[in-house]
């Protein structure tokens, strides 16, 4: 006798359950086998050992009650039923992302190092105006090139540049829309919470079914979904934190909503927006490493190789390269944020 037979008997559902729960051909539990060999009924389950009334436990008492595996199989069947329709819609929409990633990777790998490294130095100087940071960036990239990790590092940077740019391009307008509508903010926050709390590997599961592993947009979409949340949240927060007295003064001057947004709110919220960009870049870098599981190039490939082949040195050196890139990107974005803050105070 199953543990929860009394539930279905009390509710009068034994007829709905049918005779499957008492089918002698069904597999027997160890307790039932011991009881049968001893010539008695299965011993009653004590309160201490009472299992939780889960789907499988209730299925033991009533075969008509669904099992938990039927739930997961139903979800999988439902996804596969709409897969073709989703691919038909999403393929053309996301194809520009594949083109952008392929172009970025091709451009950075086919441009001589003596052009790429000075260009990165010029960008660092433009946003930071710091000789110390410029020297650190130059020595770091030169060090990666010296140990033959230049191509891998540039692939990682190319992917981050494209994905972070798209995150900012999409995330800032969403953050602005959230700041201007409480209803939209209340609807968007649960979605952002879900995106921020989902384990990184979970992003890859539905995308593998929707897109080919050889398509760059597979890992590109995963990176964007994972990294876009901070820039949306901090854009919304920064605009909402603008002093209401400043907004009243702007309204008193007769400024339109568009003029207040671009002339007052965004400039004052820029430190928060840049902090969101910094976090988006860091999260993009973290996801690039995980996305190497689905053919994303870069230093993550070496980390994965070190894990698969137990090559300790390869994995550690590649991991150190990722740390160096993270420090470079963090310092450069923080230096640009410090310049913005200094300009606003002056």
C-alpha beads as a LAMMPS data file, in Angstrom:
LAMMPS data file: protein, C-alpha beads

346 atoms
345 bonds

1 atom types
1 bond types

-500.0 500.0 xlo xhi
-500.0 500.0 ylo yhi
-500.0 500.0 zlo zhi

Masses

1 110.0

Atoms # bond

1 1 1 0.000 0.000 0.000
2 1 1 1.413 3.408 -1.018
3 1 1 1.867 6.120 1.589
4 1 1 -0.743 8.546 0.260
5 1 1 -3.467 6.053 -0.728
6 1 1 -5.666 7.532 2.016
7 1 1 -5.691 10.929 0.274
8 1 1 -7.318 9.601 -2.886
9 1 1 -9.606 7.270 -0.928
10 1 1 -10.831 10.154 1.245
11 1 1 -11.466 12.352 -1.786
12 1 1 -13.326 9.581 -3.575
13 1 1 -10.831 9.585 -6.462
14 1 1 -9.946 5.905 -6.374
15 1 1 -12.074 5.308 -9.458
16 1 1 -10.179 8.057 -11.306
17 1 1 -6.905 6.484 -10.276
18 1 1 -8.036 3.129 -11.669
19 1 1 -6.498 -0.155 -10.737
20 1 1 -2.958 0.826 -11.755
21 1 1 -1.940 1.567 -8.187
22 1 1 -2.672 -2.046 -7.240
23 1 1 -1.253 -3.610 -10.416
24 1 1 0.741 -6.672 -9.426
25 1 1 2.959 -6.208 -12.472
26 1 1 4.155 -2.803 -11.258
27 1 1 7.624 -2.567 -9.700
28 1 1 7.560 -3.145 -5.975
29 1 1 9.417 -1.151 -3.374
30 1 1 12.005 -2.777 -1.125
31 1 1 9.621 -2.569 1.849
32 1 1 6.909 -4.355 -0.131
33 1 1 9.339 -7.069 -1.226
34 1 1 10.469 -7.617 2.370
35 1 1 6.876 -7.720 3.563
36 1 1 5.937 -10.202 0.840
37 1 1 8.854 -12.467 1.701
38 1 1 7.824 -12.272 5.335
39 1 1 4.232 -13.150 4.500
40 1 1 2.737 -9.839 5.618
41 1 1 1.805 -6.402 4.404
42 1 1 4.351 -3.658 3.912
43 1 1 5.087 -1.929 7.216
44 1 1 3.396 1.417 7.742
45 1 1 5.577 4.458 7.242
46 1 1 6.256 6.316 10.478
47 1 1 5.629 10.041 10.776
48 1 1 9.372 10.599 10.995
49 1 1 9.932 8.910 7.597
50 1 1 6.830 10.370 5.916
51 1 1 7.890 11.676 2.473
52 1 1 6.755 15.049 1.188
53 1 1 3.588 14.729 -0.950
54 1 1 5.465 15.346 -4.164
55 1 1 4.231 14.422 -7.629
56 1 1 6.152 11.152 -7.626
57 1 1 4.955 10.221 -4.125
58 1 1 1.334 10.868 -5.118
59 1 1 1.881 8.925 -8.341
60 1 1 2.855 5.902 -6.242
61 1 1 -0.620 6.034 -4.723
62 1 1 -2.473 6.975 -7.904
63 1 1 -1.021 6.079 -11.288
64 1 1 -3.282 8.627 -12.992
65 1 1 -1.548 11.437 -11.110
66 1 1 1.292 12.905 -13.263
67 1 1 4.940 12.379 -12.380
68 1 1 7.483 15.159 -12.184
69 1 1 9.233 13.906 -15.317
70 1 1 5.995 14.477 -17.235
71 1 1 6.230 18.158 -16.267
72 1 1 9.748 18.511 -17.646
73 1 1 8.912 16.490 -20.742
74 1 1 5.843 18.634 -21.356
75 1 1 7.928 21.789 -21.083
76 1 1 10.445 20.378 -23.535
77 1 1 7.744 19.316 -25.996
78 1 1 6.120 22.737 -25.757
79 1 1 9.398 24.481 -26.483
80 1 1 10.170 22.197 -29.427
81 1 1 6.676 22.791 -30.847
82 1 1 7.246 26.556 -31.029
83 1 1 10.946 26.296 -31.898
84 1 1 10.502 26.573 -35.658
85 1 1 8.182 29.577 -35.350
86 1 1 10.558 31.308 -32.928
87 1 1 13.546 30.602 -35.176
88 1 1 11.650 31.969 -38.179
89 1 1 11.131 35.266 -36.330
90 1 1 14.399 35.500 -34.402
91 1 1 16.835 34.438 -37.131
92 1 1 16.498 37.555 -39.324
93 1 1 16.243 39.840 -36.270
94 1 1 19.447 38.537 -34.687
95 1 1 21.461 38.021 -37.872
96 1 1 23.009 41.545 -37.680
97 1 1 24.526 40.502 -34.339
98 1 1 26.323 37.614 -36.068
99 1 1 27.571 39.980 -38.764
100 1 1 28.793 42.493 -36.175
101 1 1 30.660 39.833 -34.180
102 1 1 32.184 38.241 -37.281
103 1 1 33.266 41.638 -38.642
104 1 1 34.744 42.692 -35.317
105 1 1 36.697 39.450 -34.945
106 1 1 37.890 39.562 -38.540
107 1 1 38.928 43.199 -38.279
108 1 1 40.887 42.916 -35.049
109 1 1 42.651 39.689 -36.053
110 1 1 43.602 40.878 -39.537
111 1 1 44.881 44.282 -38.451
112 1 1 48.607 44.317 -37.597
113 1 1 49.494 44.465 -33.934
114 1 1 51.454 47.675 -34.493
115 1 1 48.152 49.350 -35.398
116 1 1 45.863 47.688 -32.837
117 1 1 48.045 48.294 -29.783
118 1 1 48.620 52.019 -30.504
119 1 1 44.897 52.372 -31.188
120 1 1 44.065 50.857 -27.799
121 1 1 46.641 53.168 -26.213
122 1 1 45.015 56.171 -27.895
123 1 1 41.566 55.144 -26.627
124 1 1 42.962 54.707 -23.111
125 1 1 44.561 58.143 -23.173
126 1 1 41.428 59.774 -24.631
127 1 1 39.131 58.512 -21.862
128 1 1 41.532 58.685 -18.911
129 1 1 44.274 61.272 -19.555
130 1 1 46.417 59.202 -17.185
131 1 1 50.040 58.318 -17.989
132 1 1 50.092 55.636 -15.312
133 1 1 47.018 53.883 -16.697
134 1 1 48.369 54.193 -20.224
135 1 1 51.623 52.525 -19.180
136 1 1 49.736 49.741 -17.376
137 1 1 47.520 49.017 -20.396
138 1 1 50.487 49.023 -22.774
139 1 1 52.605 46.706 -20.631
140 1 1 49.656 44.348 -20.012
141 1 1 48.814 43.939 -23.685
142 1 1 52.484 43.625 -24.588
143 1 1 52.857 40.947 -21.902
144 1 1 49.935 38.955 -23.304
145 1 1 51.429 39.245 -26.780
146 1 1 54.826 38.148 -25.480
147 1 1 53.409 34.836 -24.238
148 1 1 51.522 34.296 -27.518
149 1 1 48.083 35.112 -26.082
150 1 1 47.599 38.226 -28.187
151 1 1 45.083 36.709 -30.640
152 1 1 43.012 35.148 -27.869
153 1 1 42.980 38.400 -25.874
154 1 1 41.951 40.434 -28.923
155 1 1 39.133 38.004 -29.706
156 1 1 37.833 38.416 -26.168
157 1 1 38.072 42.206 -26.403
158 1 1 36.308 42.258 -29.780
159 1 1 33.371 40.258 -28.432
160 1 1 33.137 42.465 -25.337
161 1 1 33.210 45.689 -27.386
162 1 1 30.355 44.526 -29.630
163 1 1 28.177 43.059 -26.878
164 1 1 28.743 45.903 -24.408
165 1 1 27.971 48.469 -27.127
166 1 1 24.689 46.704 -27.939
167 1 1 23.859 46.469 -24.220
168 1 1 24.301 50.233 -23.874
169 1 1 22.432 50.901 -27.121
170 1 1 19.417 48.890 -25.916
171 1 1 19.746 49.255 -22.145
172 1 1 19.942 53.052 -21.820
173 1 1 16.629 53.685 -23.677
174 1 1 14.945 50.970 -21.593
175 1 1 16.290 52.578 -18.412
176 1 1 15.012 55.978 -19.562
177 1 1 11.585 54.504 -20.310
178 1 1 11.516 52.905 -16.843
179 1 1 12.387 56.220 -15.202
180 1 1 9.461 57.946 -16.930
181 1 1 6.798 55.334 -16.202
182 1 1 6.180 53.659 -12.851
183 1 1 3.976 51.067 -14.533
184 1 1 6.686 50.088 -16.997
185 1 1 9.227 49.957 -14.167
186 1 1 7.002 47.661 -12.088
187 1 1 6.604 45.351 -15.089
188 1 1 10.287 45.379 -16.041
189 1 1 11.782 44.793 -12.587
190 1 1 10.659 41.116 -12.316
191 1 1 12.146 40.441 -15.757
192 1 1 15.429 42.091 -14.761
193 1 1 15.447 40.149 -11.485
194 1 1 15.023 36.901 -13.415
195 1 1 17.823 37.779 -15.865
196 1 1 20.127 38.741 -13.007
197 1 1 19.521 35.649 -10.887
198 1 1 19.475 32.937 -13.566
199 1 1 22.703 30.902 -13.539
200 1 1 24.850 31.767 -16.585
201 1 1 24.677 28.227 -17.961
202 1 1 20.864 28.394 -18.089
203 1 1 21.032 31.138 -20.733
204 1 1 22.700 28.701 -23.104
205 1 1 20.081 25.913 -22.909
206 1 1 17.225 27.424 -24.987
207 1 1 19.649 29.218 -27.318
208 1 1 21.340 25.947 -28.285
209 1 1 17.962 24.666 -29.493
210 1 1 17.157 27.891 -31.377
211 1 1 20.460 28.578 -33.129
212 1 1 23.337 26.625 -34.556
213 1 1 26.414 26.314 -32.353
214 1 1 28.502 27.680 -35.240
215 1 1 26.573 30.975 -35.298
216 1 1 28.174 33.828 -33.308
217 1 1 24.758 35.184 -32.344
218 1 1 24.294 32.148 -30.089
219 1 1 26.910 33.312 -27.599
220 1 1 26.279 36.980 -28.437
221 1 1 22.652 36.828 -27.282
222 1 1 23.648 34.951 -24.128
223 1 1 26.225 37.616 -23.262
224 1 1 23.802 40.484 -23.942
225 1 1 20.989 38.965 -21.875
226 1 1 23.369 38.319 -18.989
227 1 1 25.130 41.693 -19.044
228 1 1 22.400 44.189 -19.951
229 1 1 20.758 44.371 -16.524
230 1 1 23.181 46.759 -14.713
231 1 1 23.059 49.474 -17.355
232 1 1 19.233 49.382 -17.364
233 1 1 18.947 49.507 -13.583
234 1 1 21.516 52.262 -13.060
235 1 1 20.176 54.388 -15.911
236 1 1 16.724 54.224 -14.340
237 1 1 18.151 54.936 -10.890
238 1 1 20.347 57.820 -12.081
239 1 1 17.521 59.661 -13.822
240 1 1 15.134 59.161 -10.902
241 1 1 17.778 60.555 -8.520
242 1 1 18.003 63.895 -10.344
243 1 1 17.123 66.664 -7.898
244 1 1 13.425 67.563 -8.314
245 1 1 14.272 71.231 -7.686
246 1 1 16.546 71.163 -10.720
247 1 1 13.699 69.723 -12.780
248 1 1 11.350 72.425 -11.487
249 1 1 13.865 75.073 -12.519
250 1 1 14.173 73.514 -15.985
251 1 1 10.388 73.479 -16.297
252 1 1 10.234 77.100 -15.184
253 1 1 12.569 77.980 -18.064
254 1 1 10.039 76.433 -20.430
255 1 1 12.082 73.385 -21.434
256 1 1 10.243 70.570 -23.183
257 1 1 10.402 66.960 -21.970
258 1 1 12.998 66.152 -24.610
259 1 1 15.105 69.171 -23.664
260 1 1 14.909 68.276 -19.970
261 1 1 15.943 64.698 -20.746
262 1 1 18.956 65.499 -22.928
263 1 1 19.942 68.795 -21.297
264 1 1 19.403 68.061 -17.608
265 1 1 18.561 64.476 -16.656
266 1 1 21.052 62.494 -18.744
267 1 1 24.041 64.791 -17.966
268 1 1 23.291 64.637 -14.228
269 1 1 22.676 60.886 -14.361
270 1 1 25.802 60.207 -16.420
271 1 1 27.921 59.023 -13.442
272 1 1 25.303 56.375 -12.640
273 1 1 24.989 55.415 -16.303
274 1 1 28.760 55.023 -16.586
275 1 1 28.793 52.886 -13.442
276 1 1 26.213 50.683 -15.158
277 1 1 28.382 50.514 -18.277
278 1 1 31.326 49.448 -16.115
279 1 1 29.329 46.607 -14.557
280 1 1 27.958 45.577 -17.953
281 1 1 31.482 45.280 -19.342
282 1 1 32.593 43.199 -16.352
283 1 1 29.625 40.863 -16.686
284 1 1 30.230 40.565 -20.434
285 1 1 33.764 39.416 -19.727
286 1 1 32.525 36.838 -17.225
287 1 1 29.991 35.466 -19.705
288 1 1 32.504 35.331 -22.579
289 1 1 34.463 32.715 -20.639
290 1 1 31.349 30.581 -20.061
291 1 1 30.239 31.087 -23.674
292 1 1 33.393 29.282 -24.837
293 1 1 31.310 26.147 -24.228
294 1 1 29.262 27.119 -27.297
295 1 1 32.140 28.082 -29.608
296 1 1 32.848 31.616 -28.370
297 1 1 36.512 32.339 -29.222
298 1 1 39.018 34.005 -26.941
299 1 1 40.777 33.275 -23.688
300 1 1 37.820 31.220 -22.495
301 1 1 38.767 28.555 -25.048
302 1 1 42.121 28.111 -23.310
303 1 1 40.441 27.916 -19.899
304 1 1 38.106 25.250 -21.239
305 1 1 41.058 23.401 -22.764
306 1 1 42.868 23.464 -19.442
307 1 1 39.820 21.946 -17.709
308 1 1 39.134 19.283 -20.340
309 1 1 42.727 18.153 -20.798
310 1 1 43.862 18.796 -17.213
311 1 1 46.517 21.226 -18.500
312 1 1 47.126 23.228 -15.354
313 1 1 49.536 25.728 -16.884
314 1 1 47.320 26.520 -19.871
315 1 1 44.298 27.131 -17.666
316 1 1 46.158 29.270 -15.130
317 1 1 47.873 31.476 -17.722
318 1 1 44.600 31.991 -19.611
319 1 1 42.858 32.785 -16.335
320 1 1 45.562 35.343 -15.537
321 1 1 45.011 36.884 -18.975
322 1 1 41.289 37.227 -18.233
323 1 1 42.113 38.903 -14.923
324 1 1 44.435 41.342 -16.718
325 1 1 41.724 42.210 -19.255
326 1 1 39.199 42.676 -16.450
327 1 1 41.532 45.047 -14.608
328 1 1 42.236 47.004 -17.815
329 1 1 38.552 47.418 -18.655
330 1 1 37.642 48.259 -15.064
331 1 1 40.378 50.873 -14.683
332 1 1 39.668 52.513 -18.026
333 1 1 35.920 52.817 -17.421
334 1 1 36.454 54.071 -13.860
335 1 1 38.961 56.622 -15.105
336 1 1 36.420 57.912 -17.615
337 1 1 33.811 58.057 -14.830
338 1 1 36.209 60.050 -12.637
339 1 1 36.754 62.531 -15.477
340 1 1 32.997 62.932 -15.916
341 1 1 32.550 63.575 -12.197
342 1 1 35.399 66.099 -12.193
343 1 1 33.917 67.957 -15.166
344 1 1 30.496 68.141 -13.496
345 1 1 31.995 69.546 -10.265
346 1 1 34.082 72.163 -12.079

Bonds

1 1 1 2
2 1 2 3
3 1 3 4
4 1 4 5
5 1 5 6
6 1 6 7
7 1 7 8
8 1 8 9
9 1 9 10
10 1 10 11
11 1 11 12
12 1 12 13
13 1 13 14
14 1 14 15
15 1 15 16
16 1 16 17
17 1 17 18
18 1 18 19
19 1 19 20
20 1 20 21
21 1 21 22
22 1 22 23
23 1 23 24
24 1 24 25
25 1 25 26
26 1 26 27
27 1 27 28
28 1 28 29
29 1 29 30
30 1 30 31
31 1 31 32
32 1 32 33
33 1 33 34
34 1 34 35
35 1 35 36
36 1 36 37
37 1 37 38
38 1 38 39
39 1 39 40
40 1 40 41
41 1 41 42
42 1 42 43
43 1 43 44
44 1 44 45
45 1 45 46
46 1 46 47
47 1 47 48
48 1 48 49
49 1 49 50
50 1 50 51
51 1 51 52
52 1 52 53
53 1 53 54
54 1 54 55
55 1 55 56
56 1 56 57
57 1 57 58
58 1 58 59
59 1 59 60
60 1 60 61
61 1 61 62
62 1 62 63
63 1 63 64
64 1 64 65
65 1 65 66
66 1 66 67
67 1 67 68
68 1 68 69
69 1 69 70
70 1 70 71
71 1 71 72
72 1 72 73
73 1 73 74
74 1 74 75
75 1 75 76
76 1 76 77
77 1 77 78
78 1 78 79
79 1 79 80
80 1 80 81
81 1 81 82
82 1 82 83
83 1 83 84
84 1 84 85
85 1 85 86
86 1 86 87
87 1 87 88
88 1 88 89
89 1 89 90
90 1 90 91
91 1 91 92
92 1 92 93
93 1 93 94
94 1 94 95
95 1 95 96
96 1 96 97
97 1 97 98
98 1 98 99
99 1 99 100
100 1 100 101
101 1 101 102
102 1 102 103
103 1 103 104
104 1 104 105
105 1 105 106
106 1 106 107
107 1 107 108
108 1 108 109
109 1 109 110
110 1 110 111
111 1 111 112
112 1 112 113
113 1 113 114
114 1 114 115
115 1 115 116
116 1 116 117
117 1 117 118
118 1 118 119
119 1 119 120
120 1 120 121
121 1 121 122
122 1 122 123
123 1 123 124
124 1 124 125
125 1 125 126
126 1 126 127
127 1 127 128
128 1 128 129
129 1 129 130
130 1 130 131
131 1 131 132
132 1 132 133
133 1 133 134
134 1 134 135
135 1 135 136
136 1 136 137
137 1 137 138
138 1 138 139
139 1 139 140
140 1 140 141
141 1 141 142
142 1 142 143
143 1 143 144
144 1 144 145
145 1 145 146
146 1 146 147
147 1 147 148
148 1 148 149
149 1 149 150
150 1 150 151
151 1 151 152
152 1 152 153
153 1 153 154
154 1 154 155
155 1 155 156
156 1 156 157
157 1 157 158
158 1 158 159
159 1 159 160
160 1 160 161
161 1 161 162
162 1 162 163
163 1 163 164
164 1 164 165
165 1 165 166
166 1 166 167
167 1 167 168
168 1 168 169
169 1 169 170
170 1 170 171
171 1 171 172
172 1 172 173
173 1 173 174
174 1 174 175
175 1 175 176
176 1 176 177
177 1 177 178
178 1 178 179
179 1 179 180
180 1 180 181
181 1 181 182
182 1 182 183
183 1 183 184
184 1 184 185
185 1 185 186
186 1 186 187
187 1 187 188
188 1 188 189
189 1 189 190
190 1 190 191
191 1 191 192
192 1 192 193
193 1 193 194
194 1 194 195
195 1 195 196
196 1 196 197
197 1 197 198
198 1 198 199
199 1 199 200
200 1 200 201
201 1 201 202
202 1 202 203
203 1 203 204
204 1 204 205
205 1 205 206
206 1 206 207
207 1 207 208
208 1 208 209
209 1 209 210
210 1 210 211
211 1 211 212
212 1 212 213
213 1 213 214
214 1 214 215
215 1 215 216
216 1 216 217
217 1 217 218
218 1 218 219
219 1 219 220
220 1 220 221
221 1 221 222
222 1 222 223
223 1 223 224
224 1 224 225
225 1 225 226
226 1 226 227
227 1 227 228
228 1 228 229
229 1 229 230
230 1 230 231
231 1 231 232
232 1 232 233
233 1 233 234
234 1 234 235
235 1 235 236
236 1 236 237
237 1 237 238
238 1 238 239
239 1 239 240
240 1 240 241
241 1 241 242
242 1 242 243
243 1 243 244
244 1 244 245
245 1 245 246
246 1 246 247
247 1 247 248
248 1 248 249
249 1 249 250
250 1 250 251
251 1 251 252
252 1 252 253
253 1 253 254
254 1 254 255
255 1 255 256
256 1 256 257
257 1 257 258
258 1 258 259
259 1 259 260
260 1 260 261
261 1 261 262
262 1 262 263
263 1 263 264
264 1 264 265
265 1 265 266
266 1 266 267
267 1 267 268
268 1 268 269
269 1 269 270
270 1 270 271
271 1 271 272
272 1 272 273
273 1 273 274
274 1 274 275
275 1 275 276
276 1 276 277
277 1 277 278
278 1 278 279
279 1 279 280
280 1 280 281
281 1 281 282
282 1 282 283
283 1 283 284
284 1 284 285
285 1 285 286
286 1 286 287
287 1 287 288
288 1 288 289
289 1 289 290
290 1 290 291
291 1 291 292
292 1 292 293
293 1 293 294
294 1 294 295
295 1 295 296
296 1 296 297
297 1 297 298
298 1 298 299
299 1 299 300
300 1 300 301
301 1 301 302
302 1 302 303
303 1 303 304
304 1 304 305
305 1 305 306
306 1 306 307
307 1 307 308
308 1 308 309
309 1 309 310
310 1 310 311
311 1 311 312
312 1 312 313
313 1 313 314
314 1 314 315
315 1 315 316
316 1 316 317
317 1 317 318
318 1 318 319
319 1 319 320
320 1 320 321
321 1 321 322
322 1 322 323
323 1 323 324
324 1 324 325
325 1 325 326
326 1 326 327
327 1 327 328
328 1 328 329
329 1 329 330
330 1 330 331
331 1 331 332
332 1 332 333
333 1 333 334
334 1 334 335
335 1 335 336
336 1 336 337
337 1 337 338
338 1 338 339
339 1 339 340
340 1 340 341
341 1 341 342
342 1 342 343
343 1 343 344
344 1 344 345
345 1 345 346
